[in-house]
Amino acid sequence: MALAPKDLLKLMELLDEENLEISLESLCSQLHQSFSKEDRFKVGMALLLHLQHVDLLPKHTQRVVALTLLYDLYRGESLASTPFASVFVQVLKPQEDTNNGNARPSNHTGHIPFLSNCEKNLLVNLLGYNQKDVMKKTPRQIVDEFSFATVPSIDLTNLQLQLAEHQSELPSVSRCGNPIILPDMDHSKVVEHDKTTARNVLETLTTGDPPLYRQSYRPEFLRLAPPIYHSMNEIAWLHVTEPAQFTIEYDTSMCVSNCASAEARKLMGKAFKNVLTLAQQQHLINELDKDPKLVYHIGLTPPKLPDLVENNPLIAIEVLLKLMQSSQITEYFSVLVNMEMSLHSMEVVNRLTTTVDLPTEFVHLYISNCISTCETIKDRYMQNRLVRLVCVFLQSLIRNKIINVQELFIEIQAFCVEFSRIREAAALFRLLKQLESGDTGGLNAPLTKNKTDIC
């Protein structure tokens, strides 16, 4: 869970005060080259440890580099999703001192000490729109330019809300506890250690499993001892005082497999690929009738609907009728409208229109799709066959008053004229003219009977 000594040495070299004239961008590039993505969190915890203890990073230029590396560690990811986002919120949010109204450092254990004006300026610019310009500067330039500049305001509300939402999902125990390593809050007596001493201190703090800096004192989680029994009616097995006659009660439902849903899923899986026998179809329909909620657990999804329609249209009709109250029914309608037109798809749509009230836009869109398919198909034999199917289908919809023919009059009339050579198209055209003249007698005339009739 901690950095190895050799990796800790690499990090300390990046934080060395001699890197005054190297740009922050170059230092960040060295960071990403020296450590893999798997080590990012451990590197970030080591950087955080440096920032929490001022004596480990006494120079302003070193703290500038540490803050920049910590920010750039999760480059390319949303800030709120990174594990150190709360650190930036903590050091940038205003903290009022009730005595004199001035911003003061937080004395909570484990917090980063109060940032200097330069460090706050740097962090605000990294979080704002000047990130690219700032990264091209050296640590010395950052200290010279930002030490006396006014810290611009930054809105952290959105970031705080995202962090609060994430932390609310954590268990209460994980959000409490105090670290066992406490920083010296008297910053006036900061002692500058040599590199060897600083390295030894860091190795001591970051070794162990878990390392010292990850350990904390947490409150003990206490549980009340449960009572021997909770009511007078419960049998106290260890204190039977009088003989009693007991009878064996056997749960007849125990060990009985609920195979109805499993059998239904198995049949539905076959229905997507092959035509079911009449007995299999009837068995599946019976199971769906027994349990209306079973339809949600048999493996049907909108993308699988076209296969079901082509192989087993009767099953598709029953399933769609039971899904009418589902929140996904519009997705099933959309798939049905846009699937390739066929005898089976028209059979399904026709049965649905005569059984339930389908959305008008759905029916109109399906009719337009059918007409478009007839107009674009190249095979003359298939074209004639599909035109007959569409004409009989439209006559059925008109006679059953499922569609308002006035809304599609021009489109259907043009379709009839284009295919006037076909008997069913001519009959549909005559029906339209009768309705246009106000003669409704044609609505009661029988449909043309032939082997392509689907109604």
C-alpha positions in Angstrom: 0.0 0.0 0.0 3.1 2.3 0.3 5.8 3.4 -2.2 8.9 1.4 -2.3 12.1 3.1 -1.0 13.5 3.5 -4.6 10.2 5.1 -5.8 10.1 7.4 -2.7 13.6 8.5 -3.7 12.4 9.3 -7.3 9.6 11.4 -5.8 11.9 13.3 -3.5 14.2 14.1 -6.5 11.2 15.7 -8.2 10.5 17.8 -5.1 14.1 18.9 -4.7 14.6 22.6 -4.3 17.2 22.5 -7.1 14.4 22.2 -9.7 13.8 26.0 -9.7 14.4 26.5 -13.4 12.5 23.5 -14.7 8.9 24.1 -15.9 6.0 22.6 -14.1 5.0 20.9 -17.3 8.4 19.1 -17.5 8.2 18.0 -13.9 4.7 16.6 -14.4 6.0 14.7 -17.5 8.8 13.2 -15.4 6.2 12.2 -12.8 4.1 10.3 -15.3 7.2 8.6 -16.8 8.6 7.5 -13.5 5.3 6.1 -12.0 2.7 3.8 -13.5 -1.1 4.4 -13.3 -1.3 1.7 -10.7 1.0 3.7 -8.4 -0.8 7.0 -8.8 -2.7 6.7 -5.5 0.4 5.8 -3.5 2.3 8.7 -5.0 -0.6 11.1 -4.2 -0.7 9.9 -0.6 3.1 10.5 -0.3 2.6 14.0 -1.8 -0.2 14.7 0.6 2.0 13.6 3.5 4.7 16.1 2.4 2.1 18.9 2.3 0.6 18.0 5.7 4.0 18.3 7.4 5.6 21.7 6.7 9.1 20.6 7.9 9.3 18.0 5.1 8.7 20.8 2.5 10.0 24.0 4.0 10.6 25.9 0.7 7.7 27.7 -1.2 9.1 26.4 -4.5 8.9 22.8 -3.2 5.3 23.2 -2.1 4.4 24.7 -5.4 5.8 21.6 -7.2 4.0 19.2 -4.7 0.6 20.9 -5.3 1.1 20.9 -9.1 2.1 17.2 -9.1 -0.9 16.3 -6.9 -3.3 18.1 -9.2 -1.7 16.7 -12.4 -1.6 13.1 -11.1 -5.0 12.2 -12.5 -4.7 14.2 -15.7 -7.6 13.8 -18.1 -10.1 12.6 -15.5 -13.0 14.5 -13.9 -11.7 16.3 -10.8 -14.7 15.2 -8.7 -14.0 11.6 -9.4 -10.3 11.8 -8.2 -9.5 10.7 -4.7 -7.8 14.0 -3.8 -10.6 16.4 -4.9 -11.6 17.0 -1.3 -8.0 18.2 -0.6 -8.4 21.1 -3.0 -11.8 22.0 -1.7 -10.5 22.0 1.8 -7.6 24.4 1.2 -9.5 26.8 -1.0 -12.8 27.2 0.8 -12.9 30.3 3.1 -12.5 29.7 6.8 -13.6 32.5 9.2 -11.8 33.2 12.4 -14.5 34.2 14.9 -12.0 36.5 16.8 -10.8 38.8 14.1 -12.6 37.8 10.9 -9.4 36.9 9.1 -8.8 33.6 7.2 -6.9 31.2 9.4 -5.5 27.7 9.0 -7.6 24.8 10.1 -6.3 23.0 13.2 -8.1 19.7 12.4 -5.7 16.8 12.5 -4.8 15.4 9.1 -5.6 18.6 7.3 -3.1 20.5 5.1 -1.8 23.6 6.9 -2.8 27.0 5.7 -1.7 27.7 2.1 0.3 30.8 1.4 -1.0 33.4 -1.0 1.3 32.1 -3.7 0.1 28.5 -3.3 -3.6 29.5 -3.4 -3.0 31.6 -6.5 -1.4 28.6 -8.2 -4.2 26.2 -7.3 -7.0 28.6 -8.4 -5.2 29.1 -11.8 -4.8 25.3 -12.2 -8.5 24.8 -11.5 -9.5 27.7 -13.7 -8.8 28.6 -17.3 -5.1 29.5 -17.0 -3.8 25.9 -16.5 -1.8 25.8 -19.8 0.0 29.1 -19.1 0.8 28.2 -15.5 2.2 24.8 -16.4 4.8 26.5 -18.7 6.2 28.5 -15.8 9.0 27.4 -13.5 8.6 27.1 -9.7 10.7 30.3 -9.2 8.4 32.2 -11.7 5.3 31.0 -9.8 6.7 32.3 -6.5 7.8 35.6 -7.9 4.5 36.3 -9.8 1.9 34.9 -7.4 3.3 35.7 -3.9 1.7 39.2 -3.9 -1.0 38.9 -6.5 -4.7 38.9 -5.4 -6.2 35.4 -5.2 -9.1 35.3 -7.7 -12.4 34.0 -6.6 -13.5 30.5 -7.7 -16.9 28.8 -7.4 -16.5 25.4 -5.7 -20.3 24.8 -5.2 -20.7 22.2 -7.9 -17.5 20.3 -6.9 -18.6 20.3 -3.2 -22.0 18.9 -4.2 -20.5 16.1 -6.2 -18.1 15.3 -3.3 -20.9 15.3 -0.7 -23.0 13.0 -2.9 -20.1 10.6 -3.2 -19.2 10.7 0.5 -22.8 10.1 1.6 -22.5 6.6 0.0 -19.6 5.7 2.3 -20.3 3.9 5.6 -20.2 6.2 8.7 -17.3 4.2 10.2 -15.1 4.9 7.2 -15.7 8.7 7.6 -14.5 9.0 11.2 -11.3 8.5 13.1 -8.1 10.5 13.7 -4.7 9.9 12.2 -2.0 8.7 14.6 0.6 11.1 13.2 -0.1 14.7 14.2 1.6 17.7 12.5 3.2 20.4 14.7 0.8 23.3 14.3 3.4 25.8 15.5 4.8 26.8 12.1 7.1 29.4 13.5 9.6 26.8 14.5 9.9 24.8 11.3 13.2 22.9 11.2 14.8 22.3 7.8 16.0 18.7 7.6 18.8 17.5 5.4 17.9 15.1 2.6 19.0 12.0 4.4 17.0 12.9 7.5 13.9 13.7 5.4 14.2 10.5 3.5 14.5 8.4 6.8 11.5 10.2 8.2 9.4 9.5 5.1 10.5 5.8 5.0 9.5 5.4 8.6 6.1 7.0 8.0 5.4 5.1 4.7 6.5 1.6 5.7 4.3 -1.1 7.2 1.1 -2.7 6.2 -0.8 -0.4 6.5 1.8 2.3 6.7 1.8 4.6 9.6 0.3 7.6 7.8 -2.7 5.4 6.8 -3.4 4.3 10.3 -6.0 6.0 12.5 -7.8 5.8 15.8 -11.5 4.9 15.2 -14.3 4.5 17.7 -15.1 1.0 18.7 -18.3 -0.3 17.1 -20.4 -1.7 20.0 -23.3 -4.1 19.6 -25.8 -5.0 22.3 -25.9 -8.6 23.3 -29.1 -10.2 21.9 -31.6 -11.6 24.5 -32.1 -15.3 24.9 -35.6 -15.0 23.5 -37.6 -12.0 22.5 -41.2 -12.9 23.7 -43.0 -15.1 26.1 -44.4 -17.2 23.3 -41.1 -18.2 21.9 -39.9 -21.7 23.0 -37.0 -21.6 25.5 -35.3 -24.8 24.2 -33.0 -25.1 27.2 -35.8 -24.8 29.8 -38.5 -27.3 28.9 -40.3 -27.8 32.3 -43.2 -30.1 31.3 -43.6 -32.8 28.8 -45.4 -31.9 25.6 -46.7 -33.7 22.5 -45.1 -32.3 19.4 -46.2 -32.9 15.8 -44.0 -32.7 12.7 -44.9 -29.9 10.4 -43.6 -30.4 6.9 -43.3 -27.6 4.3 -44.5 -29.2 1.2 -43.2 -26.4 -1.0 -39.6 -27.0 0.2 -37.1 -28.3 -2.4 -39.7 -27.9 -5.1 -38.2 -26.2 -8.1 -40.1 -23.3 -9.6 -39.5 -24.6 -13.1 -42.3 -22.7 -14.8 -40.3 -19.6 -15.5 -37.2 -21.7 -16.5 -39.4 -23.6 -19.0 -40.8 -20.4 -20.3 -37.4 -18.9 -20.8 -36.2 -22.0 -22.6 -39.2 -21.9 -25.0 -38.7 -18.2 -25.6 -35.1 -18.9 -26.4 -36.2 -21.4 -29.1 -38.9 -19.0 -30.4 -36.2 -16.5 -31.4 -34.6 -19.1 -33.7 -37.2 -21.6 -34.8 -40.9 -22.1 -35.3 -42.5 -23.6 -32.2 -44.9 -26.4 -32.4 -48.6 -25.7 -31.6 -48.2 -27.5 -28.3 -45.1 -25.5 -27.4 -46.9 -22.2 -28.4 -49.9 -23.1 -26.3 -47.8 -24.1 -23.3 -45.9 -20.8 -23.4 -49.1 -18.7 -23.7 -50.6 -20.6 -20.8 -47.6 -19.9 -18.6 -47.8 -16.2 -19.5 -51.5 -16.1 -18.7 -50.9 -17.7 -15.3 -48.2 -15.1 -14.3 -48.5 -11.7 -16.0 -45.1 -10.6 -14.6 -43.4 -13.6 -16.2 -43.2 -11.7 -19.5 -40.5 -9.5 -18.0 -38.3 -12.4 -17.1 -38.2 -14.6 -20.2 -35.4 -12.9 -22.0 -37.3 -10.7 -24.5 -35.7 -7.4 -25.4 -36.6 -4.9 -28.2 -33.6 -6.0 -30.4 -34.9 -9.6 -30.3 -38.5 -8.7 -31.3 -38.0 -9.0 -35.1 -36.7 -12.6 -34.8 -39.7 -13.5 -32.7 -42.1 -11.8 -35.1 -40.7 -13.7 -38.1 -40.6 -17.1 -36.4 -43.6 -17.0 -34.1 -46.0 -14.1 -34.8 -48.7 -15.4 -32.5 -46.3 -15.5 -29.6 -45.1 -12.0 -30.5 -48.8 -10.8 -30.4 -49.4 -12.3 -26.9 -46.2 -10.9 -25.5 -46.7 -7.4 -26.8 -50.3 -7.3 -25.5 -48.9 -8.2 -22.0 -46.2 -5.5 -22.4 -48.7 -2.7 -23.1 -48.2 -1.2 -19.6 -44.5 -1.5 -19.7 -42.3 1.6 -19.8 -40.4 0.0 -22.7 -43.4 -0.5 -25.0 -42.5 2.5 -27.1 -39.1 0.9 -27.8 -40.9 -2.3 -28.9 -43.2 -0.2 -31.2 -40.2 1.6 -32.7 -38.5 -1.7 -33.5 -41.7 -3.2 -35.0 -42.2 -0.1 -37.2 -38.6 -0.1 -38.5 -38.2 -3.9 -39.1 -38.4 -5.3 -42.6 -42.0 -5.5 -43.8 -43.3 -9.0 -44.2 -46.5 -11.0 -43.9 -45.8 -11.8 -40.3 -45.0 -8.2 -39.3 -48.3 -7.1 -40.9 -50.1 -9.9 -39.1 -48.8 -8.7 -35.7 -49.6 -5.0 -36.4 -53.1 -5.9 -37.7 -53.9 -8.0 -34.6 -52.6 -5.3 -32.3 -54.7 -2.6 -34.0 -57.9 -4.6 -33.6 -57.2 -5.5 -30.0 -55.8 -2.3 -28.3 -55.5 1.3 -29.2 -52.1 1.9 -30.7 -50.6 5.4 -30.9 -51.8 7.0 -34.2 -48.2 8.1 -35.1 -47.1 4.5 -34.8 -49.7 3.2 -37.2 -49.1 6.0 -39.7 -45.4 5.5 -39.6 -45.8 1.7 -40.2 -48.1 2.4 -43.2 -45.5 4.8 -44.7 -42.8 2.2 -44.2 -44.9 -0.4 -46.0 -45.6 1.9 -48.9 -41.9 2.9 -49.1 -40.8 -0.8 -49.1 -43.2 -1.6 -52.0 -41.9 1.3 -54.0 -38.2 0.5 -53.6 -38.2 -3.3 -54.0 -36.6 -4.5 -57.3 -37.9 -8.0 -57.6 -41.2 -7.7 -59.6 -42.8 -10.8 -58.2 -42.1 -9.9 -54.6 -43.2 -6.3 -55.3 -46.6 -7.5 -56.6 -47.0 -9.9 -53.6 -46.2 -7.2 -51.1 -48.5 -4.6 -52.8 -51.4 -7.1 -52.5 -50.6 -7.6 -48.8 -50.4 -3.8 -48.1 -53.7 -3.2 -50.0 -55.6 -5.8 -48.0 -54.0 -4.6 -44.8 -55.1 -1.0 -45.6 -58.6 -2.0 -46.5 -58.9 -3.8 -43.1 -57.7 -0.7 -41.2 -60.1 1.6 -43.1 -63.1 -0.7 -42.7 -62.4 -1.2 -39.0 -62.0 2.6 -38.6 -58.6 2.2 -37.1 -57.1 5.0 -39.1 -58.5 8.3 -40.3 -58.1 7.9 -44.1 -58.2 11.7 -44.6 -54.9 12.0 -42.8 -53.2 9.6 -45.3 -55.4 10.2 -48.3 -52.9 11.7 -50.6 -50.1 9.1 -49.8 -52.5 6.1 -50.2 -54.0 7.5 -53.3 -50.6 8.0 -55.0 -49.7 4.4 -54.0 -52.9 3.0 -55.6 -52.2 5.0 -58.8 -48.7 3.8 -59.0 -49.7 0.1 -58.7 -53.1 0.4 -60.5 -52.3 -2.7 -62.6 -52.8 -4.8 -59.5 -56.4 -5.8 -58.7 -56.2 -5.1 -54.9 -54.7 -1.6 -55.5 -57.6 -0.8 -57.9 -60.1 -2.0 -55.3 -58.5 0.1 -52.6 -58.6 3.1 -54.9 -62.3 2.6 -55.5 -62.9 2.5 -51.8 -61.0 5.8 -51.3 -63.1 7.4 -54.0 -66.3 6.2 -52.4 -65.3 7.6 -49.0 -64.3 10.9 -50.7 -67.8 11.2 -52.2 -69.4 10.5 -48.8 -70.5 7.0 -49.7 -69.8 4.8 -46.7 -71.5 1.7 -48.1 -68.1 0.4 -49.3 -67.0 0.0 -45.7 -69.4 -2.9 -45.3 -68.4 -4.7 -48.4 -66.4 -7.9 -47.9 -62.7 -7.9 -48.5 -61.2 -9.5 -51.6 -60.5 -13.1 -50.7 -57.3 -14.6 -51.9 -54.4 -16.5 -50.6 -52.5 -13.3 -49.6 -55.4 -12.1 -47.4 -54.0 -11.6 -43.8 -57.2 -10.2 -42.2 
